[in-house]
Amino acid sequence: MRKRSHRVRAALAVVAAVLLGVAGCSVGDGSSPAPDGTRAHAARPPMWDRSPDSIAAVGDSITRGFDACTVLSDCPEVSWATGSDARVDSLAVRLLGARGAAERSWNYAVTGARMADLPEQIEQAAARGPELVTVMAGANDACRSSASAMTSVPDFRAAFEEAMGTLRSALPKTQVYVASVPNLKRLWSQGRTNLLGKQVWKLGICPSMLGDADDLTSAATLRRDTVQQRVVAYNKVLKDVCAKDRRCRFDDGAVFDYRFGTDQLSQWDWFHPSRDGQARLADIAYRRITARNP
């Protein structure tokens, strides 16, 4: 009898343990908490929202649509970031719809702006409380009166870090999309085939790269290569600084790598993006921002 009683008690103990284990794992009625790791994972919001509800753009002439509509003029309605032109289908329109883009997207880019101007633009943009900020800046840091006048890489880095710090101080959770600086040397090689474009270049568009466009001497080649190397260094800064921020996505050089053809360049200066070029930039940004993984 004692042996039988012992076996019964042992069996009851096993059944009780199983029942307690099942009860401990059940979270359906909320009476028992999930393990700490599971609860933390479920409560953590996604780090990247692929459908932000508002957008602010900062940067330079490219984001202002410069020379896309008329010569030497801004045309923000064709901006890749916030424009309303249906032929461009801007990032804002793709993400927010036409009405949403009109109500909840803002363009603070300034033609001629350099990276040092970005903190002020970011400050203006932050006042709107956007869920996404787009950044396209750096071309004017390389497009100076000469190669020696280009912004140094340390100064470029310091200005971009300051801009990101300004944004984070005001909006810790706002997402940032950073576009790479375009391949200026390729733009030179495409545009130099157009006589009108070269005449416009003489008015002061990116002299460090476009000056004396038909000069193929070793000195001119060295100058252009120096500018190109600086652009590559700027893009490394953009990538490195963005990588330190969990809510920042760099385009991994997609804009730099894009092979702008004559259809994608302004008919006025053969350097800035045309409507078609702006549409290509919008497409690059949209794919990057809505990608499941960066």
SVG drawing of the C-alpha trace seen along z (x, -y; Angstrom):
<svg xmlns="http://www.w3.org/2000/svg" viewBox="-9 -84 58 86">
<polyline fill="none" stroke="black" stroke-width="0.4" points="0.0,0.0 2.9,-2.3 4.4,-1.7 1.1,-2.3 0.5,-5.5 4.0,-6.7 3.4,-6.0 0.1,-8.0 1.7,-11.0 4.5,-11.0 1.9,-10.9 -0.1,-13.7 3.1,-15.8 3.9,-15.4 0.4,-16.3 0.5,-19.4 3.8,-20.5 2.5,-20.2 -0.6,-22.2 1.4,-24.9 3.8,-25.1 0.9,-25.5 -0.7,-28.2 2.6,-30.0 3.1,-30.1 -0.5,-31.3 -0.8,-35.0 -4.1,-34.9 -6.1,-36.2 -3.4,-38.6 -3.4,-36.9 0.2,-35.7 3.0,-37.9 5.1,-36.8 8.9,-36.3 10.7,-39.6 12.5,-39.1 9.2,-38.4 7.4,-41.3 10.2,-43.7 10.3,-42.6 6.5,-42.9 6.5,-46.4 9.4,-47.8 8.1,-49.9 9.6,-49.3 12.9,-51.3 12.0,-52.3 8.5,-53.3 8.2,-52.7 5.2,-55.0 5.9,-58.3 3.0,-60.7 4.9,-64.0 8.1,-65.1 10.5,-68.0 13.3,-68.4 16.6,-70.2 19.6,-70.6 20.6,-72.6 19.6,-73.5 18.8,-69.9 16.0,-69.7 14.8,-73.1 14.4,-71.9 16.9,-74.5 17.0,-74.8 14.4,-72.1 11.7,-74.5 13.4,-77.7 17.0,-78.9 18.8,-79.9 15.5,-79.6 14.2,-77.4 11.2,-75.2 10.2,-73.5 7.1,-72.0 9.3,-69.4 11.4,-68.7 12.2,-65.0 11.4,-65.3 8.3,-67.5 7.2,-68.5 3.6,-68.4 4.4,-67.8 2.7,-64.5 5.5,-63.8 8.0,-63.7 5.8,-61.8 7.8,-63.1 8.7,-61.2 6.0,-63.2 3.3,-62.3 4.3,-58.7 4.2,-58.4 1.4,-60.9 -0.7,-61.2 -1.2,-64.5 -3.4,-66.1 -1.2,-64.8 1.9,-66.1 0.4,-69.6 -0.6,-69.6 2.2,-67.8 5.5,-68.3 7.8,-71.3 10.9,-72.3 13.6,-74.2 16.4,-73.5 18.2,-76.6 20.0,-76.9 23.7,-77.4 23.6,-75.9 26.5,-74.0 26.7,-71.6 27.5,-74.4 24.0,-75.8 22.3,-72.5 21.9,-73.0 19.9,-76.1 17.7,-74.4 17.3,-71.4 16.2,-73.8 13.5,-75.3 12.3,-71.9 12.2,-70.6 9.7,-73.3 7.2,-71.4 7.7,-68.2 8.1,-66.0 8.2,-62.2 10.8,-62.1 13.6,-64.5 15.3,-64.1 18.9,-65.4 20.7,-66.1 23.6,-68.3 27.3,-68.5 27.6,-69.2 28.2,-72.9 31.0,-72.1 32.8,-70.6 31.5,-73.1 33.7,-76.0 35.6,-78.6 38.6,-76.2 39.6,-72.8 41.5,-74.5 38.4,-76.3 36.4,-73.1 35.1,-72.5 37.6,-70.3 36.4,-66.8 36.7,-67.5 34.6,-70.7 32.1,-68.8 31.9,-66.1 31.5,-68.6 28.7,-70.5 26.8,-67.3 27.2,-66.0 26.0,-69.4 22.9,-69.2 22.1,-65.7 22.6,-66.8 20.3,-69.7 17.6,-67.4 18.0,-64.8 17.8,-67.5 14.4,-68.6 13.0,-65.4 14.6,-62.2 12.3,-59.9 12.2,-61.6 13.6,-59.5 16.3,-60.7 17.0,-59.8 20.4,-60.9 21.1,-61.0 24.7,-60.7 26.4,-63.6 26.0,-63.1 28.9,-62.0 30.0,-65.5 32.6,-64.2 30.0,-62.1 27.8,-65.2 30.7,-67.1 31.3,-64.3 27.7,-64.2 27.1,-68.0 30.3,-69.0 28.8,-67.7 26.2,-70.5 27.3,-73.9 24.4,-75.7 25.2,-74.0 28.8,-74.9 27.9,-78.6 25.7,-78.5 28.5,-76.8 30.6,-79.9 28.1,-81.9 29.5,-80.2 28.0,-76.7 30.4,-74.5 33.7,-76.1 35.9,-73.6 34.6,-70.8 33.0,-72.5 35.4,-75.4 37.3,-75.2 35.1,-72.2 37.0,-71.3 40.4,-71.5 41.8,-68.0 45.3,-68.8 46.9,-66.9 46.4,-69.9 42.7,-70.1 42.3,-66.3 44.1,-66.5 41.7,-69.3 38.6,-67.3 40.0,-64.1 40.7,-66.1 37.1,-67.3 35.8,-63.8 37.9,-62.4 36.5,-65.0 33.0,-64.0 33.8,-60.4 35.2,-61.5 32.0,-63.5 29.9,-60.4 31.9,-58.4 31.2,-61.0 27.5,-60.9 27.5,-57.1 29.5,-57.0 27.6,-59.7 24.2,-58.2 25.3,-54.7 25.6,-56.0 21.9,-56.9 19.4,-54.1 16.7,-56.2 18.9,-57.3 19.1,-55.6 21.9,-56.4 21.2,-55.6 24.5,-53.6 25.7,-55.7 22.7,-55.2 22.5,-58.8 26.3,-58.9 26.1,-55.7 23.1,-56.7 24.1,-57.2 22.4,-60.5 21.9,-60.7 21.0,-63.6 17.2,-63.0 17.8,-63.3 19.7,-66.6 18.4,-70.2 18.1,-71.5 19.2,-74.8 22.5,-73.9 23.1,-70.2 24.2,-69.7 21.2,-69.9 18.4,-67.2 15.6,-67.7 12.0,-66.7 13.0,-63.2 16.1,-63.3 14.1,-64.5 11.7,-61.6 14.7,-59.2 15.8,-60.7 12.3,-60.3 12.3,-56.7 15.7,-56.0 14.5,-57.7 11.2,-55.9 12.7,-52.5 15.2,-53.1 12.7,-54.5 10.1,-51.8 12.5,-48.9 11.9,-46.3 15.6,-46.2 18.1,-49.0"/>
</svg>
